[in-house]
């Protein structure tokens, strides 16, 4: 008689077990060498859309975490994107999308990877001077402030 699976019993363990729960995964530590690495330039043979995408990575906050191997992967993604724009081969585009997900190119990708980018400090350094100037002009124009 063939082995039958018990009803309600899942194969492969629980989703909340210590094996696959991210809270219990030990992190291997290493030293980053990303500071000072040369970031490859976008070659002229890439289409403008591809160069634009690749250059946008330099401006994106997640690229602060990129190591040399990540930039090499970004070049590979750009090459795939360039080939896709010439051939419109869906399999090549799917590969490009998978690579961009790993690079954290969209907000959803970054959330999945638990990367949160903070907005730069938007403190107005001359707010007091601007307010004083407005009050001065209001006085000149005869506007009474409460």
PyMOL commands that set and color helices and strands:
alter all, ss='L'
color gray80, all
select helices_A, chain A and resi 22-24+48-59+61-65+68-87+90-102+107-112+127-141
alter helices_A, ss='H'
color red, helices_A
deselect
rebuild
show_as cartoon
